[in-house]
Amino acid sequence: MKANRFAIAIMAAGRGTRLKSKRAKVLHSIGGKPLLQHVIDAALQSTPPERIFVVVGHQAEEVERAVGHAGVQFVHQTEQLGTGHAVQCLRQAVRQSSDLIVLSGDAPLIRPATIERLRDFHLAQHAAMTILTARPANPFGYGRVLRKDPTSPEVAAIVEQKSLTPEQQQVGEINSGMYAFRTETLYRHIDSLQANNAHGEYYLTDMAAILRAADERVVALETDDATEVLGANTIAEMMQLDAAMRLATARRLMAEGVTIFRPETCVIDGDVTVGPDTILEPFVQLLGSTRIGEDCRIRSYSVIQNSTLADRVLVRNSCVLDEATVEEGAQIGPFAHLRPESHIGRGAHVGNFVETKKTRLGDGSKANHLAYLGDTEIGSGCNIGAGVITCNYDGTHKHPTKIGDSVFVGSNSTLVAPVALEGNSYVAAASCITENVPSGALALGRARQAIKPGWVEKRKATMQKKKKD
């Protein structure tokens, strides 16, 4: 039987009330992505998106917006009546599929290899139901899977924690809540589920007993790593998963030649890539789809999100980069802020407390101190002095500033957009520039300085007289 006849259903309709959060459980993030997105990403490596179905219910619109770009199909469970009811809601959607894998939307560590292994084992066993199992260090609280005998794949029963005998409590194999089913057999028997429990819900786990009673084959497959099937029921447990995932990412990068000092202090999302011989100092955050080249150094307390850095870039302490591009050999910071659509050229410098937004700084240009550059195109070899501001906003619209090659802008100058400074022009310090500056010209726009000798003594005398009066 071909693997592409499989469908994958991901359970994502629940509230997650034990988290004590207003957000749906599957929207909480670890490793930089929602829990559900991790499961979808794993499924996408095994099955085309059109064969992946996400069952949504609580905050369905928010869930769909968060992961809808993956191209998966959504099925609505308007009443949250348990996992069995959720699979009942899938009946029409998966009717063309020979087999169905059911995954938990809150188990983000599931690996594509495990999904494929479950699929292949299910087919090889000719099973009506295959239960994915695990042996965690502490199985307390989980339903235990009892096999017909220790060497057999066949399942005799699933017994919940509260019903275990003293002997059964010694069994360490648990039900992960993930399954594979022969679709036709599943839906022939699924209406036999009963909601005779404290929560009044239909549990998919009960299908094991129903199918066994119908003389159908029910088997179990144990995972290689118990942690990948475990979910999180509290924020603390979720952060433990986050820490494990990020530490695994750091170890992967270090195995690829990246030096990470104090990796337990760094926050690195799973999709981040870093080239060899790059150094990450403690307390660095690399988020989203950030790409960092070779031989870079990212110093402590910098936060880089959805940005691309070429080779040999230095980011000094406490910089913030968001959707920025930095070319080879550039130096950033300390305390610089590159906002979206900032593009820093080869060998350029962006220094202390400089903020850029939608700005291109050309090759070899420098803005080293206390500047704001917004909606600005700056050529190569320019010097932008301390305290320079491009006044890009008139209260209603944004306007551009264009600066040619080899332009010198003196300290504390304000460039009132729209304005252009042609190549090789000069702006004197403390100027307010409101008109275009031609190439080779010096522009000055200052109030004339006046000196009044003796003014300080006269002021003191005036103040003393006022006090006496």
N, C-alpha and C positions, 0 to 999 in steps of 0.2 A: 504494500500500500504506500503511495507517495506521501511524503511529508506535507506537501502543499495542500492536501485535502484536510489538513488540520485547521481549526480555528482556535483562537486564544481569547478567552474572556477574562477581564480583569475586574475584580470586585472593588468598586470605589463609591458606593452609595451611602455608606454609614456616616454617623455623626461624629464618632470618636469622643463620646461624652466624658470619658475618663481623663482626657487631656485638659479639661476645664478651660476650653478655648472656644471663641466664637467661630473660628475658621474650621471648615471641614478638615478632618484628620489628614486626608491625602494631599491637602494643599500645604501642609507644613513642610519645610525644606530641610534637607541635610545635604551636605556636599555641594551646595549651591543650586540645587534643583528640588522641586516638589517631590515628595515620596512617590507619587503616582508616576511622575515623568521617568524616574529611574526604572520602574517596572516596565513602562511602555518601551523605553530604549532597549531594555534586554529582550523584550518580545519582538521588537522590530528586526533584531538580528537573526531571528528564527523564522519569521512569518511575514508576508507582505502586509502593509498597513490595512488593506481592505479586508483582511481576515482577522483583524484584531478588534474586539468589541469591548468597550469600557462601559460598565453598568454604573450609571450615575443616579443620584437621588438628592440627598441633602446638598444644598448650594450647587445644584447641577450646572447652572449658567456659569458660575465662577470656575468650576472645575473644567468645563469645556473651554473656556477662554484661556485657562492656564496651559492646557496641553493640546488644544485643537490643531495646532500647526503640524502635528505629527501625522495627520491624515487618517487617523483611526476612526472607527464608527462608534457612535454613542447610542446606548439603549437606556431608556428611562425606567427606573423603578419608583413610581410615584408614591408608593407606601413602602417604608423600610420594614419588611416583614422577614428579614433573615436572608442568609446566603442561598438557601434552597429556593425561596421565592424569587431572588434575583436571577437565578438560572432559569426558572420558569419564564421570566420575562424575556429571556433570550431565545425562546423556542423558534420563533419565525426567523430571526436574524441568522441563526446557525443551521437552518434546516438543510442547506446544501452541503454541509460539512460532514465528513465521515466520522471525525473524532473531534473532541473538544478538550482543550487544556484550560483549567480554571486556576488563575493566579490571584494573590491578594495584593490590592493596591497599596497596602501599607507595609510591605516587606521589600524595602528598596535594595537589599543586597543580593537579590536573586540574580544568578548569572545566566547568560545565554546558553552556556554549555550545559547547565543543569536542566534548563527547559528542553533542550534538544535530547539530552539523555533520558528525561522523562518520556518524551515523545517516542523515542526509539524503543525503550524498554516496554512501554505500553503496547506497541505494535507487535514486538517479538513475543510477548506473553499472550497475545490474543485475548486481552482482558476486556471486561465490560467496564471496570473501574480500576485505576491505579492510584494509589495514595502515595504522595511524596512525604517521606518521613525524615526524622533527624534524631540525633542523640546529643542533646545539649548537656552541659555540665550539671545543670539543675533542672530536671524535668517537671518539678512540682508545678501544678496548676494546669498542665496540658493533658489532653486525652491521650491514653497509651494505646499503641497498636500491638495487638496480640496476634502472633502468627500461628499457623497450624503446628509448625515446629520450627526451631531456630534456623534451620537451613532452607526452609521453604519460602518462596515469595508470596504464597497465598495467605490471606488475612482471615483469621477466625472471628475477630471482633475489634471494635474500638470502644474502650471503656473510659468514661470521663473520670477526672480526679476524685470527685466525691463518691464514686461508686467502686473504687478500686479495693480489692481485698489486700490484706497485708502482703501476700505473695506477689500480687500484680503490681504493687507499689515498687517492687524491685526492678520492674521493667523500665528501661531507659529510653525506649524508642517512642517518639511522640508523633502525633498527627500534625503536619505543618499547616493544614487547611488548604493545600494546593493539590490538585487532582488532574487526572486525565480520564476521559469517559469515551466509550463508544456512543456516538450521539443518538443513534436510533434506539439503543437499549436504554439510555438515560431517560429519554422523553417518553418511552413506553411505560416507565415505572415511576417517574418523578411525582406524579399526582398522588402517589401513595404516602407522601410525606405528611406528617401530622405536626400540629403546633401545640402539642400537649406538654408544654414546659412553662417555667415561670415567666418568660418573656413573651410568650404567645407567638414565637417565630418558627419559621421552617428552616431547619438546619441541613445543609448539604451533607454534612458528616453522616447523617442517618441513612443516606443512600447506600452505604456499605452494608448495613444490616438488611435493607430491603432487597438489594441485589443478591446477597448471599441466600436469602430465603427463596429467591426465584431461581436458585441453582446457577447463577451467573458467576463468572470468575472475577474475584476481587484480589488484587495483589498489591504489594508495597515495594517501593524503591527508596533506599536510604541515601541521603545526600552525603557528599564527601565532606562538606563543611557545614556544621549545624547553624552557624551564625547567619548564613545567607537566607534562611527561611524565617528568621525571627523578626517580628514586628516590634512596635513600641506602643505602649499603652499610657505612658506618662511623658511629659516634656523631658524629664531627667533621662529616661530610657532612650528617647529620641536623640538627645545630645550625646549619649554614649555611642549610638550608631554613627552620628556625625563625626565624632572623634575617631572612630575606627576607620571610617571611609577616608577621612582626610589624611590620617597617618599612612594608610595604604597608598594614597596618591603621592605623598612625600617620599615614601620608600621607592615607589616606581621611578620617580624623577631622579632620586639619588642613584639608583641602579643605572640610569641613563647618563650619568656623568655630571649631575647638578649638585653643587655643594649647598646644603641647607643647615645653617647653624641653629640649634635648638628647634628641630622640626615640630615639636609638640606645641610651640608657641605660634606657628604660622598657620594661616587659614588659606588653603589652596583648594579651589574647586576642581572637580573631577575632569572637566573639559579643558583645563589649562595645559598649555605645552610650554616647555622651557628647554632651551638648547644646552648642550654640554659646556662645561667650564663656566657656567653662570653661577654666581654666588648670591644666595638669599640670606640676609641677616635675620636675627630674631624679630618676631612680631610683624612680619610682612604679610599682607593680604593680597592674593592674586585671585580674581573673581571672574566668573562668567566665561567668556570665550577668549580670554587673554592669551596672546602669543608672544613669547619672549625668545630672542635669539641667543646666539652663543656669546660667551665671554662678557656678559653683562654683570653689573653688580647692582642689586636692589637693597638699599640700606634700610635700617630698622624703621618701623612705624609707617612705611609707605603703603598706600592702598591703590591697587591698579585693577580696573574693571573694564572688561570688553575692549581692551586696547592691544595694539601691536607695537612691539619694540624690536628693532633690527639688532644686529650684532654690535657688541662693544658699547652699549649704552650704559651710562651711569645715572642712576636715580638716587639722589641723596636723601637724607632722613626726612620723614614726615611729608612726603608729597602725595597728592591725590591726582590720579589720572583716570578719566572716564571717557571711553569711546575716542581715544586719542591714538595718533600714529607718530612714532618717534623713529627717525632714520638713524643709520649707522653712525656711531661715534658721538652722538649728541649727549649733552649733560643737562640734567634736570634737577632743580632744587638747590638747597633744601627749602621746604615749605612752599613749593610751587603747586599750582592748581591748574591742570590742563582739562578743560571742560570739553564736551562733545564737539567733534569736527575740528579739533586742534591737530595741526600737522607740523611737526618740528623737523627741519631739514638736517642733512648730514653735518655733523660737527657743530651744530648750533648749540647755544647755551640759553637756558631759561632758568633764572636764578631765584634768589630769596624773595618770597612773597610776590611772585609774578603770577597773574591769572590770565589765561587765554581762553577764548571761546570762539569757535568757528573762525579760526585764524591759522594762516600758513606763515611760518617763520622760515625764511630761505636758508640755504646751505651756508654755514659759517656765520650766520647772523647771531647777535647777542642781545638779550634783554635780561640783564643781570639783577635788577633791584626794583621791587615795589611798583611794578607797572600793571596796568590793565589794558589788554589788547583784545578787543571784541570786533568780529566781522571785519577782519583786517588781512590784507594780502601784503606780505613783506618780502622783498627780494633778498638776494644773497649779499653777504658781506656788510650788512647793516649794523649800526649800533643804536640801540634804543635805550636812552638814558634812564636814570633812576626817577621814579615817580611819573613817568609818561602815561597819559590816558588817551585812548581813542574814544571819543564821545560818540557812541554809535546809536544812541536811542534818544529820540526827540519827544518822548512821551506817548507817541502813537506808533511810529514805525522805526525799524532798524535800518541803518545806512552804513555803507562800506567805506573803509579807508584803504587806499592803495599806496604802497610805498615801494619805489623802484630799488634797483641794486645800488649798493654802496652809499646809502643815505645815512646821515648822522642826525639823530634827533636828540637835542639837549635835554638835560634833566628838568623835570617838572613842567614839561610842555604838554599842552592839551591840543589834540587834533580833532576838530569838530567836523564830523562826517555829515554829508559826503565830501571827501576831500582827497586829493592825490598829491603825493610828493614824488616828483620824477627823479630818475637816477642821478647820483652824484650831487644831490642837493643837500643843504645844511639848514637845520632849524636851531636857532639860538636857544639857550636854556631859558625856562620860564616863559616861553612864548605861547600865545593862544592863536592857533592857526585855523583860519576859517576860509581861506582861498587856496587854490592849487599853487604849488611851488614848482617853477620850471627847473629843468636840469641845470646844475652848476650854480644855482642861485643860493643866497643866504636869506632866510626868512626870519624876521623879528616881529614879534607882536606883544610888546610889553607896555605897561604904563610907565611914563617917564619918572625917574627917581628924583625926588626933591629933598634937600637937606636944610633943616632949620636950626642954626646954631643956638644954643642956650635954651632950647625948648624944654628940657628935663627940669631945669631949675625953676623956670617959670611955672611949670605944672605943679611942682611941689609947693611953691608959694601960694598958688591958687587954692590947692587942697587944704593947706593950713588955715587960710583965711576963712574957708567954708566951715571948718570945724569950730573956729572961734565964734562965728556968727550963729 
